């Protein structure tokens, strides 16, 4: 529906009145179809986003822990002289190891933040898709109700009462 189109459908008029203002505008939306959140997200992901996701996924795995445990054990064993004094290259307190681990922590923190930002964008996309699906369902429900002769105004009043009761119960529990 466009802004200038008069609403002649009884179901659409009921939807228009549901927001408390009968202004001839249901929503500024022409048509909705459910879309895949993953498909939308992957369409806008760049190679660097996929790389950050893979790195973050690996850093959050037990393989990462095992590899680092072995790496630290080997580094320390090598540098305290288990293979002889000639093999030592980073004397105690292991300054080179500390620098490498610090740099790794900086990069891992950055990858985690990049992934969290993308998760925020994904939540926004999911919210938009949920709104579209809910709107589509509401419009269809009202039209079907009208076709079946259901009193839409009565149903809306029951819904408002149920929502108000649910909210007051939630407020009491908090």
Protein Blocks (a to p, Z undefined) as FASTA:
>chain_A
ZZklccfbfklmmmmmmnopaghpabfcfbdcdddfklmmmmmpcfklmmmmmmmmmmmp
mklmmmmmmmmmmmmmmmnopnojklpcbdcehlmlmmmmmmmmmmmmmmmmmmmmmmmm
mmmmmmmmmmmmmmmmmmmmmmmmmmnopafklmmmmmmmmmmmmmmmmmmmZZ
